[in-house]
Amino acid sequence: MPISRVEQKRIETYARELFEEAKLEGREVEDLEQLKTIATKLPRELIDLLVVMSQENDFRRLQDVIDEYQRLIIDIGGTVAADVTTAIGLDDDLRKEIREKLEKELGKPVYLVERVDPSIMGGIIINVEGERRDVSVRTQLQNVRTALKMTASYGGDTNGSNDR
């Protein structure tokens, strides 16, 4: 379907405004990639929500909407929230693997609440339904320290010999 001159001018205006703003921040390519993601992956209802929130000048409430939506998923949808902490952000493959494993284990849909905490150094901490699973590098190092202190407090060494 051909685009009218008026529509073409409006498209150019939108693109130029976005480009100029992105250029000020040095993120032209990143914004283009995000725009492509929005255009190809966001469901219509999310785009409609963002449009309405923009028209109502309610973007400042977006995090509140996210929090409330998460509550509805858990309270009404029967979904389990799992807090997942990693030293670096999850990629899509690992996110999917964790979600599928937890869903299989729990027999319920799982929503991941992701946190990044570089202090855990590696590994993962999962809190789900009141249970904590901590296989972080930080915790493993703490466990080694504790074991070494206990060994030292008994006066023994790690070779099994005693030089007393």
Secondary structure, 3 states (H helix, E strand, C coil): CCCCHHHHHHHHHHHHHHHHHHHHHCCHHHHHHHHHHHHHHCCHHHHHHHHHHHHCCCHHHHHHHHHHHHHHHHHCCCCEEEEEEECCCCCHHHHHHHHHHHHHHHCCCEEEEEEECHHHCCCEEEEECCEEEECCHHHHHHHHHHHHHHHHHCCCCCCCCCCC
